[in-house]
């Protein structure tokens, strides 16, 4: 792809580093921004800069937050003894949109994936184990994607807390195998939360 401007080429290159954005799509986006009023582009730049410099991660659940403790963790009307374990903020948003869950969350920040060099030490697993060991958690709900990496992560956590007095369940497999949680429709995801099953039962499934 030949560029008439080095500035344009650099902008397209940086835009193409975003996931799912190829160089042709990046070029369309950059040209679109150039056609917009400068003030609109400035708003975008300011929003991204502010996000990057001031965003926080909740000290309790590790979700993205404006404050040290996110709105969900600080909401005393939510069930404080039930924790839903998810991969990232997108899954929190997906489950919240169903309106079927009123407990807390714990964001792992990914899934165990040896092929990608991601081990348990790279995720927010130790802080989850600490929560369970404190004895306040009555139920842990595994809500990771139905993939090999998701199942591996579920099993690893399960073995770490096996024997402790906590109910361990997993969302019902209304979610297709190999599907990412964030792409599930709200009805299916909501039913999967409501109809969750003991994790031990999931281990026995073929």
C-alpha positions, -999 to +999 in steps of 0.1 A: +000+000+000+015+033-012+010+064+009+012+100-003+020+112+032+043+098+059+020+113+086-009+093+070+012+062+068+021+064+105-015+070+116-027+040+095+000+018+110-009+028+146-046+022+139-039-012+123-023-024+156-058-025+171-074-060+172-095-069+141-083-038+122-064-044+090-045-018+071-074-011+046-099-007+075-073+015+093-070+037+062-108+042+060-109+051+097-081+076+095-095+092+064-129+094+081-113+112+110-096+136+087-130+145+072-145+153+106-143+187+123-110+190+141-128+195+174-144+160+171-110+144+166-096+164+195-125+150+217-115+115+207-078+121+214-086+137+248-110+108+258-084+082+249-056+101+267-077+106+298-087+069+298-051+057+295-038+081+322-065+079+349-083+046+346-081+023+376-086-013+384-109-021+413-089-033+443-115-059+451-125-075+418-099-062+393-125-048+370-120-014+352-132+014+374-131+052+378-125+047+416-104+024+437-135+003+444-159-001+415-197+006+417-206-031+418-182-040+447-194-009+467-230-017+462-242-032+495-275-042+479-256-069+460-250-104+474-216-101+491-210-138+495-214-148+458-186-143+433-188-148+396-154-155+381-149-140+346-121-134+321-124-097+316-146-066+318-164-075+287-179-105+304-189-084+334-208-061+310-224-091+292-237-107+324-248-073+339-269-067+307-290-099+315-302-084+348-302-120+362-272-117+386-269-097+418-237-109+433-201-097+429-174-105+403-137-114+401-119-106+369-090-129+362-076-108+333-074-138+310-073-176+309-045-201+315-030-208+281+005-225+280+007-221+243+005-184+247+028-183+277+000-175+301+002-193+334-017-190+367+009-165+380-001-142+352-037-140+362-056-126+392-060-161+408-041-157+440-063-128+452-094-150+444-080-178+465-074-153+493-111-142+492-123-178+495-098-186+523-112-156+543-144-176+547-169-149+535-176-165+501-205-190+500-206-196+463-181-193+434-196-193+399-173-201+370-184-180+340-154-184+317-158-191+280-165-227+270-131-233+255-102-256+264-084-227+280-115-217+300-120-252+312-084-255+322-086-223+342-118-235+359-102-268+369-070-251+382-090-228+405-112-257+415-082-278+426-068-248+446-100-245+467-112-281+467-122-291+502-130-256+514-166-248+525-177-230+494-202-240+468-186-242+433-209-239+403-205-232+366-229-215+342-251-240+323-239-248+288-265-229+269-233-213+257-219-233+228-185-249+231-157-226+219-180-196+221-168-164+239-191-152+266-193-116+253-209-128+221-238-147+237-272-132+235-287-118+267-315-144+271-292-174+267-266-159+290-292-150+316-306-185+316-271-199+319-265-179+351-299-187+366-296-224+357-260-229+368-249-263+379-224-277+405-189-276+390-184-313+400-213-322+376-196-304+348-164-324+353-185-356+348-200-344+316-187-362+284 
